[in-house]
Amino acid sequence: MPAIMLISWNESNLTILTLGVIVLAVEEFFMSLIKRKYWSMVIQWVLVEEITK
């Protein structure tokens, strides 16, 4: 296997890995945002229920 091919193969693998990590990080970030939003909604709803009892 020529060295040039090896280098380009490694670079493409790195690019794929980097993209995968970025995608995972973004996904994780949005999931935490959604969860936080969801939980604040639940807490607000519970508080409203408690107050209006």
VENVENUR-V454218 format. One record per pair of residues at least 4 apart in sequence whose ideal C-beta (glycine too) atoms are under 8 Angstrom apart, sorted by the first residue. I is the first residue (numbers start at 0). J is the second residue. D is the distance in Angstrom with one decimal. If there is no record, write none. Layout:
i->I j->J d->D
i->I j->J d->D
//
This chain:
i->0 j->4 d->5.7
i->0 j->5 d->5.7
i->1 j->5 d->7.0
i->2 j->6 d->6.3
i->3 j->7 d->6.4
i->4 j->8 d->6.0
i->5 j->9 d->6.3
i->6 j->10 d->6.3
i->7 j->11 d->6.4
i->8 j->12 d->6.4
i->9 j->13 d->6.2
i->10 j->14 d->6.4
i->11 j->15 d->6.4
i->12 j->16 d->6.2
i->13 j->17 d->6.1
i->14 j->18 d->6.3
i->15 j->19 d->6.2
i->16 j->20 d->6.3
i->17 j->21 d->6.3
i->18 j->22 d->6.2
i->19 j->23 d->6.3
i->20 j->24 d->6.2
i->21 j->25 d->6.3
i->22 j->26 d->6.1
i->23 j->27 d->6.1
i->24 j->28 d->6.3
i->25 j->29 d->6.4
i->26 j->30 d->6.2
i->27 j->31 d->6.4
i->28 j->32 d->6.4
i->29 j->33 d->6.2
i->30 j->34 d->6.2
i->31 j->35 d->6.1
i->32 j->36 d->6.2
i->33 j->37 d->6.0
i->34 j->38 d->6.1
i->35 j->39 d->6.3
i->36 j->40 d->6.4
i->37 j->41 d->6.4
i->38 j->42 d->6.2
i->39 j->43 d->6.2
i->40 j->44 d->6.2
i->41 j->45 d->6.3
i->42 j->46 d->6.3
i->43 j->47 d->6.3
i->44 j->48 d->6.3
i->45 j->49 d->6.3
i->46 j->50 d->6.2
i->47 j->51 d->6.0
i->48 j->52 d->6.7
//
